[in-house]
Amino acid sequence: MQQQERKTLPTQQILEYFLQENSDTERQILGSRNLITTDHSLYEALGSIYESDGFNWRKIVKFLEAVKVVSFENVTQRKKPILTQKRVEELRKNLHKEA
């Protein structure tokens, strides 16, 4: 049996899934089992959510059902960078451009 290649989800798409309803990314995540991301991308997305966003925490469960999460350190052989406020602002700014 031939295994399909996995598509990598970057932080930006994960954050979009968590904060936007009925997005293309949400349909992609819920409709696929061939997605992969790193624990660092998930960490950055979750760390970029504000209390005022009205985030539905159950989306994490659906995300973990559909997406394989692998170790950033194992994949890159580097330590995970710390999430800074500048990075959060960059991710959120880009999110709003696409919304």
N, C-alpha and C positions, 0 to 999 in steps of 0.2 A: 504494500500500500504506500503510495506517494504522499509525503507530508507537505502541506501547504506552507509557504514561507510566511512568517509572522510579520505584521506591520508594527512598527514602533510608534508609540504615542508619546509625544513630547509634553512637557509641562503645560504649555499653552492650551493644548487640546484637552488635557485633563481638567484644567481650571474651567474651560468653556463648558465641559460636560457637567461639572459640579454647580455652575452658577447660571447657566442658561437652559431654559426649558425648550424642548423640541428642536434642538440644534442638529445639524448634520452629524456632529461628533457624537451626540447622544444616540442617534439612530445607528451609527457605525458601531459604537460600543455594545449596545444592546443586541445588535444583530450579528455579531461576529464572535468567534472563539479563537481567532488567530491574531490577537493583539498582545503586545508585550510592552512593558515600560520598566524603568528602574525605580527602586525605592526612593532615590533622590528626586526624581520627577514627581512622584506622588507626594513626597514631603514638601516640595516647593509649592505644589498646587494647594495642598491643605493649609500650608502656612500663609498663603495669599488670600485666604477667605477671611472676611471681616464679620464680626457679630451682626452687623447691620445688613448683611447680605440675605438673611433669611434662608440660609443653607439647609437643605433637606439631608440630614446625616444618613438616611437610608440609602442615598446614592452611593455611599462608600461600599455598602454590602453588594450592590449590583455591580459596581466597578470591579470589586475583588472576585466576583463570580465569573466575570467575562474576560478579565485581563490578567495575564501572567506577569507578576512582579518579580524582577530579578535584582540582585545586588549590584549597585553602582560600582562599589569597590572591586567586586569580582570581575566585572566587565571591563572596567577602565584601568584597574591596578592603581587607582588614586583614591585618596580620602575624599569623602563627600564635602563639598564646600558648604559653609554656613550660609543660611538664608539671611540676606540683608534687607533692610527697608527699601533700599534703592532697587533691588531685584524685584521685590513685591510690587513696587510702583510701576516698574517696567512691564511686568506681566499683566497687571491690571489695566494699564494704559493700552497695551496691545489688544487686550480682550475687548475693550470698549470701542476700539477702532473697527473690529470685526462684527460687533453686535448690530 
